Amino acid sequence: MSGGTATVVIGGELDLASLPSLAARLDRILADKPRRLVFDMTGVGFADCAAARLIASTGRSLPDGRRPVIRSPGPLVRRVLELTGLDAELEIEEEG
């Protein structure tokens, strides 16, 4: 997959309990060196600050200053991203 787009489909709530599993999954995905990383968050009802930071931090592993893409964040997820300022480190994409 090196050079391609990796899409991570996430559902439920992203919080302290789900963080280790998400981090391990992202380590495996980033090992393949994708050029673009998309988080499909259509099914996510809530994300805490730690999960938002983890997602935003994946941008350091992407080439050419690319930013991770958040697809279809719900209102609570969007609010956490805005309050933490992490929305500036991400691309927000509305499915349409």
MIVO-554559 format. One record per residue (C-alpha): x, y, z. Coordinates in steps of 0.25 Angstrom, whole numbers, padded with zeros to 4 digits, always signed. Each point is the difference from the previous one (the first is absolute). Layout:
// residues N
XYZ ...
// end
This chain:
// residues 96
+0000+0000+0000 +0012+0009+0001 -0003+0013-0008 -0015-0002+0001 -0012+0004+0008 -0003-0007+0013 -0014+0002+0005 -0003-0003+0015 -0015-0002+0003 -0003+0002+0014 -0013-0002+0008 -0005+0002+0014 +0007+0009+0010 +0015+0004+0000 +0004+0001+0015 +0010-0005+0009 -0005-0014-0001 +0001-0001-0015 +0013+0008-0001 +0010-0012+0001 -0007-0008-0011 -0001+0012-0009 +0015+0004+0002 +0004-0015-0003 -0008+0001-0013 +0006+0013-0004 +0014-0006+0002 -0003-0011-0010 -0006+0009-0010 +0011+0011+0001 +0011-0011-0002 -0005-0001-0014 +0003+0014-0002 -0013+0005-0007 +0001+0013-0007 -0014+0004+0005 -0007-0004+0012 -0016+0001+0001 -0007-0002+0013 -0015-0004-0003 -0007+0005+0013 -0014-0001-0005 -0003-0010+0011 +0007+0007+0011 -0009+0007+0011 +0011+0005+0008 +0015+0002+0001 +0008+0005+0012 +0012+0009-0001 +0010-0011+0001 -0006-0007-0012 +0000+0013-0008 +0014+0002+0003 +0004-0014-0004 -0007+0002-0013 +0006+0013-0003 +0014-0005+0004 -0001-0010-0012 +0003+0012-0009 +0015+0000+0004 +0001-0014-0007 -0006+0005-0013 +0008+0005-0011 +0001+0014-0006 -0006+0007+0012 -0014-0007-0003 -0010+0000+0011 -0009-0011+0004 -0014+0001-0005 -0012-0001+0009 -0012-0004-0008 -0014+0003+0005 +0002+0003+0014 -0012+0002+0009 -0003+0012+0008 +0006-0005+0013 +0013-0004-0008 +0001+0013-0007 -0002+0008+0013 +0012-0008+0007 +0008+0003-0013 -0003+0015+0001 +0001+0002+0015 +0014-0007-0001 +0005+0008-0012 +0003-0014-0007 -0010+0003-0011 +0012+0009-0006 +0009-0012-0001 -0011-0008-0007 -0008+0000-0013 -0015-0001+0003 -0007-0006-0011 -0015-0001-0001 -0006-0012-0007 -0009+0005-0011 
// end
